[in-house]
Structures are given as structure tokens and as C-alpha cells.
Amino acid sequence: LLHDYTTSYRDLVRLASSPLPFALVQMGRTFIFIWTLTIPFVLSGKDFVQDYPSSFSFVILLTYGFLGLEFVFRMLSNPFGDEIKNDLNIRGMGTAAVIGIEEDSELSKKELNKKRRMND
């Protein structure tokens, strides 16, 4: 059980320390910003010319959605930090796991002692 815990902890540390390639993140952000900035030109075609308010509101909502996803990605790209209240509480999880392991080992010791008494 302790081996599984240390293996899982090592995997979490490896995940936390391996960032996404910067070029991939930069190109993704560039494409999102270019796409959201050029969508009004696409919507200014013959179908949307008569209905400016709906195309304007569509562009606003679309930009809000994509930029919101970008900001969520920035927050989730480092879920193991200390600076944001939405980060994962790794120390708390580790403490809870250690307490659980200790309680399980105490219970198993008690059960083992109980079985020994019954056999004697």
C-alpha cells in the first residue's frame, strides 16, 4: 500500500514538473486570437449585413467564450501551485493519505491481534 502511494506521488510530481511545449501553447494562443479577431470580417458577408446587432452580439459572445477558455487553461496549466485558491491541495491530500494508511495499518494490527487471541 505504501509502495502504491509513493508511486502515485512520484507520478504526480512528474506530471507537475513536465510543462507543455511552449511552441505548442504559443501557436494555440495565436490561432485563437487571430480567429476571434477575424470572425467579424467573415460575418460581415451578405447574410449578416442586414442583421448587425445579432452578428455583433455573436462576436462578443464568441470572443468572451474563447478568451474565457484561454484564461481557464492558464489557471489549469499549473494546478499544483500555491498562488491561486483553485490549486490542488497536494500537501493536504498527502497528509490525508498518510493518516488513512496509518489508520488502516492500526486496524489491521488490531484484527491480527484479535485472530491470534482466538487461535490461542
C-alpha atoms as a printed R data frame, in Angstrom:
    type eleno elety resid chain resno       x       y       z
1   ATOM     1    CA   LEU     A     1   0.000   0.000   0.000
2   ATOM     2    CA   LEU     A     2   2.840   2.374   0.840
3   ATOM     3    CA   HIS     A     3   4.564   1.461  -2.426
4   ATOM     4    CA   ASP     A     4   1.415   2.390  -4.374
5   ATOM     5    CA   TYR     A     5   1.242   5.723  -2.552
6   ATOM     6    CA   THR     A     6   4.880   6.591  -3.312
7   ATOM     7    CA   THR     A     7   4.455   5.541  -6.935
8   ATOM     8    CA   SER     A     8   1.362   7.722  -7.309
9   ATOM     9    CA   TYR     A     9   3.107  10.631  -5.601
10  ATOM    10    CA   ARG     A    10   6.107  10.286  -7.912
11  ATOM    11    CA   ASP     A    11   3.790  10.271 -10.923
12  ATOM    12    CA   LEU     A    12   2.069  13.452  -9.670
13  ATOM    13    CA   VAL     A    13   5.421  15.173  -9.189
14  ATOM    14    CA   ARG     A    14   6.482  14.137 -12.691
15  ATOM    15    CA   LEU     A    15   3.198  15.472 -14.099
16  ATOM    16    CA   ALA     A    16   3.605  18.750 -12.237
17  ATOM    17    CA   SER     A    17   7.167  19.232 -13.429
18  ATOM    18    CA   SER     A    18   6.601  18.499 -17.132
19  ATOM    19    CA   PRO     A    19   5.117  21.567 -18.832
20  ATOM    20    CA   LEU     A    20   3.510  21.682 -22.240
21  ATOM    21    CA   PRO     A    21   5.891  22.675 -25.028
22  ATOM    22    CA   PHE     A    22   5.959  26.455 -25.226
23  ATOM    23    CA   ALA     A    23   5.744  26.478 -29.028
24  ATOM    24    CA   LEU     A    24   2.507  24.478 -28.912
25  ATOM    25    CA   VAL     A    25   0.946  26.792 -26.333
26  ATOM    26    CA   GLN     A    26   2.090  29.917 -28.171
27  ATOM    27    CA   MET     A    27   0.744  28.759 -31.533
28  ATOM    28    CA   GLY     A    28  -2.575  27.727 -29.971
29  ATOM    29    CA   ARG     A    29  -2.994  31.141 -28.368
30  ATOM    30    CA   THR     A    30  -2.013  32.873 -31.606
31  ATOM    31    CA   PHE     A    31  -4.582  30.905 -33.610
32  ATOM    32    CA   ILE     A    32  -7.322  31.605 -31.069
33  ATOM    33    CA   PHE     A    33  -6.640  35.347 -31.066
34  ATOM    34    CA   ILE     A    34  -6.368  35.562 -34.862
35  ATOM    35    CA   TRP     A    35  -9.545  33.559 -35.306
36  ATOM    36    CA   THR     A    36 -11.546  35.659 -32.843
37  ATOM    37    CA   LEU     A    37 -10.229  38.883 -34.357
38  ATOM    38    CA   THR     A    38 -11.053  37.871 -37.940
39  ATOM    39    CA   ILE     A    39 -14.503  36.377 -37.333
40  ATOM    40    CA   PRO     A    40 -16.219  39.811 -37.684
41  ATOM    41    CA   PHE     A    41 -14.888  40.070 -41.249
42  ATOM    42    CA   VAL     A    42 -16.380  36.701 -42.087
43  ATOM    43    CA   LEU     A    43 -19.698  37.661 -40.537
44  ATOM    44    CA   SER     A    44 -19.839  40.914 -42.485
45  ATOM    45    CA   GLY     A    45 -20.790  38.954 -45.604
46  ATOM    46    CA   LYS     A    46 -24.102  39.273 -47.418
47  ATOM    47    CA   ASP     A    47 -26.042  37.105 -44.932
48  ATOM    48    CA   PHE     A    48 -25.145  39.175 -41.878
49  ATOM    49    CA   VAL     A    49 -25.193  42.699 -43.379
50  ATOM    50    CA   GLN     A    50 -28.868  43.301 -42.634
51  ATOM    51    CA   ASP     A    51 -28.609  41.993 -39.067
52  ATOM    52    CA   TYR     A    52 -25.727  43.900 -37.451
53  ATOM    53    CA   PRO     A    53 -26.936  43.597 -33.834
54  ATOM    54    CA   SER     A    54 -27.073  39.810 -33.946
55  ATOM    55    CA   SER     A    55 -23.680  39.494 -35.630
56  ATOM    56    CA   PHE     A    56 -22.190  41.982 -33.146
57  ATOM    57    CA   SER     A    57 -23.618  40.090 -30.161
58  ATOM    58    CA   PHE     A    58 -22.452  36.780 -31.661
59  ATOM    59    CA   VAL     A    59 -18.892  38.089 -31.994
60  ATOM    60    CA   ILE     A    60 -18.946  39.416 -28.424
61  ATOM    61    CA   LEU     A    61 -20.186  36.106 -27.003
62  ATOM    62    CA   LEU     A    62 -17.762  34.081 -29.133
63  ATOM    63    CA   THR     A    63 -14.804  36.216 -28.089
64  ATOM    64    CA   TYR     A    64 -15.873  36.049 -24.451
65  ATOM    65    CA   GLY     A    65 -16.125  32.253 -24.659
66  ATOM    66    CA   PHE     A    66 -12.774  31.658 -26.321
67  ATOM    67    CA   LEU     A    67 -10.886  34.132 -24.161
68  ATOM    68    CA   GLY     A    68 -12.549  32.603 -21.096
69  ATOM    69    CA   LEU     A    69 -11.332  29.165 -22.172
70  ATOM    70    CA   GLU     A    70  -7.844  30.598 -22.619
71  ATOM    71    CA   PHE     A    71  -7.826  32.033 -19.095
72  ATOM    72    CA   VAL     A    72  -9.131  28.755 -17.659
73  ATOM    73    CA   PHE     A    73  -6.331  26.947 -19.489
74  ATOM    74    CA   ARG     A    74  -3.803  29.317 -17.943
75  ATOM    75    CA   MET     A    75  -5.149  28.590 -14.471
76  ATOM    76    CA   LEU     A    76  -5.255  24.834 -15.056
77  ATOM    77    CA   SER     A    77  -1.795  24.689 -16.613
78  ATOM    78    CA   ASN     A    78  -0.304  24.833 -13.109
79  ATOM    79    CA   PRO     A    79  -2.762  23.103 -10.771
80  ATOM    80    CA   PHE     A    80  -0.141  22.296  -8.124
81  ATOM    81    CA   GLY     A    81   0.933  25.841  -7.190
82  ATOM    82    CA   ASP     A    82   0.336  27.948  -4.099
83  ATOM    83    CA   GLU     A    83  -0.661  31.276  -5.617
84  ATOM    84    CA   ILE     A    84  -4.266  30.609  -6.730
85  ATOM    85    CA   LYS     A    85  -7.081  29.481  -4.473
86  ATOM    86    CA   ASN     A    86  -8.216  26.974  -7.148
87  ATOM    87    CA   ASP     A    87  -4.996  24.962  -6.988
88  ATOM    88    CA   LEU     A    88  -4.996  21.398  -5.753
89  ATOM    89    CA   ASN     A    89  -4.052  20.980  -2.112
90  ATOM    90    CA   ILE     A    90  -1.293  18.409  -2.584
91  ATOM    91    CA   ARG     A    91   0.005  18.703   0.983
92  ATOM    92    CA   GLY     A    92  -3.487  18.183   2.360
93  ATOM    93    CA   MET     A    93  -4.068  15.178   0.111
94  ATOM    94    CA   GLY     A    94  -0.726  13.696   1.144
95  ATOM    95    CA   THR     A    95  -1.491  14.226   4.830
96  ATOM    96    CA   ALA     A    96  -4.919  12.644   4.419
97  ATOM    97    CA   ALA     A    97  -3.369   9.670   2.631
98  ATOM    98    CA   VAL     A    98  -0.771   9.187   5.372
99  ATOM    99    CA   ILE     A    99  -3.461   9.381   8.060
100 ATOM   100    CA   GLY     A   100  -5.560   6.853   6.133
101 ATOM   101    CA   ILE     A   101  -2.610   4.493   5.771
102 ATOM   102    CA   GLU     A   102  -1.831   4.771   9.490
103 ATOM   103    CA   GLU     A   103  -5.470   4.088  10.412
104 ATOM   104    CA   ASP     A   104  -5.597   1.096   8.074
105 ATOM   105    CA   SER     A   105  -2.387  -0.319   9.500
106 ATOM   106    CA   GLU     A   106  -3.700   0.128  13.076
107 ATOM   107    CA   LEU     A   107  -6.939  -1.646  12.156
108 ATOM   108    CA   SER     A   108  -5.058  -4.490  10.522
109 ATOM   109    CA   LYS     A   109  -2.832  -4.818  13.624
110 ATOM   110    CA   LYS     A   110  -5.906  -4.966  15.856
111 ATOM   111    CA   GLU     A   111  -7.518  -7.598  13.635
112 ATOM   112    CA   LEU     A   112  -4.297  -9.605  13.566
113 ATOM   113    CA   ASN     A   113  -4.030  -9.472  17.362
114 ATOM   114    CA   LYS     A   114  -7.693 -10.496  17.633
115 ATOM   115    CA   LYS     A   115  -7.105 -13.518  15.369
116 ATOM   116    CA   ARG     A   116  -4.030 -14.512  17.379
117 ATOM   117    CA   ARG     A   117  -6.020 -14.385  20.621
118 ATOM   118    CA   MET     A   118  -8.744 -16.519  19.087
119 ATOM   119    CA   ASN     A   119  -6.183 -19.101  17.933
120 ATOM   120    CA   ASP     A   120  -4.537 -19.265  21.366
